[in-house]
Amino acid sequence: MAEPTKGTVSEIAGRFGRRLRFPQLFTFVLVLFLIDLVVPDAIPFADEILFGLLTVLLGALRRDEPPEPRTEKNVTPPAG
């Protein structure tokens, strides 16, 4: 039996979701967008475009990552 590859869909989605600022809101809007694609509406594609843009916007909001700690380099020559 073949081993699953390192980049499975659930692993990639998990890594992406951990970096988002609002992961639950992104998931909610994504589900609404997918439902909206299936349900017929009066003005075709108007709300699909808006939900798609909102999903992309929420996906672009990333959590602020803490800065890496600075290490001081000792450049003083040894005394001697």
C-alpha positions as CSV (number, residue, x, y, z in Angstrom):
1,M,0.0,0.0,0.0
2,A,1.4,3.4,-0.9
3,E,2.1,6.0,1.7
4,P,0.2,9.3,1.5
5,T,2.4,12.1,0.2
6,K,3.5,14.9,2.4
7,G,1.3,17.4,0.7
8,T,-2.1,15.9,1.1
9,V,-5.1,18.3,0.8
10,S,-5.9,18.1,4.5
11,E,-2.4,18.9,5.5
12,I,-2.1,21.8,3.1
13,A,-5.5,23.2,4.3
14,G,-4.4,22.8,7.9
15,R,-1.2,24.7,7.4
16,F,-3.1,27.4,5.5
17,G,-5.8,27.6,8.2
18,R,-3.3,28.0,11.0
19,R,-1.8,31.1,9.4
20,L,-5.2,32.9,9.0
21,R,-6.3,35.7,11.3
22,F,-10.0,34.6,11.2
23,P,-10.1,30.9,10.2
24,Q,-13.7,30.3,11.3
25,L,-15.0,33.3,9.4
26,F,-13.0,32.3,6.3
27,T,-14.5,28.8,6.5
28,F,-18.0,30.2,7.0
29,V,-17.7,32.5,4.0
30,L,-16.2,29.7,1.9
31,V,-19.2,27.4,2.7
32,L,-21.7,30.2,1.9
33,F,-19.9,30.8,-1.4
34,L,-20.1,27.1,-2.3
35,I,-23.8,27.0,-1.4
36,D,-24.4,30.1,-3.4
37,L,-22.8,28.5,-6.5
38,V,-25.5,25.8,-6.4
39,V,-28.6,27.8,-5.6
40,P,-30.0,29.7,-8.6
41,D,-30.5,33.5,-8.2
42,A,-32.2,36.4,-9.9
43,I,-29.0,38.2,-11.0
44,P,-26.5,35.6,-12.3
45,F,-23.0,35.8,-11.0
46,A,-23.3,39.0,-9.1
47,D,-23.3,37.5,-5.6
48,E,-20.9,34.7,-6.6
49,I,-18.4,37.4,-7.6
50,L,-18.9,39.2,-4.3
51,F,-18.6,36.1,-2.2
52,G,-15.6,35.0,-4.1
53,L,-13.9,38.4,-3.6
54,L,-14.8,38.3,0.1
55,T,-13.3,34.8,0.4
56,V,-10.1,35.9,-1.2
57,L,-9.9,38.9,1.0
58,L,-10.3,36.9,4.2
59,G,-7.8,34.4,2.9
60,A,-5.3,37.2,2.4
61,L,-5.6,38.4,6.0
62,R,-2.7,36.6,7.8
63,R,-1.9,36.5,11.4
64,D,1.0,38.7,12.5
65,E,3.9,36.4,13.2
66,P,6.2,37.3,16.0
67,P,9.6,38.7,14.9
68,E,12.6,36.4,15.1
69,P,14.8,37.0,18.1
70,R,17.9,39.0,17.3
71,T,21.2,37.5,18.2
72,E,24.1,39.8,18.9
73,K,27.3,39.0,17.3
74,N,30.5,39.5,19.2
75,V,32.9,41.2,16.7
76,T,35.3,42.4,19.3
77,P,38.8,40.9,18.8
78,P,40.1,38.8,21.7
79,A,42.4,40.6,24.0
80,G,45.8,39.3,24.2
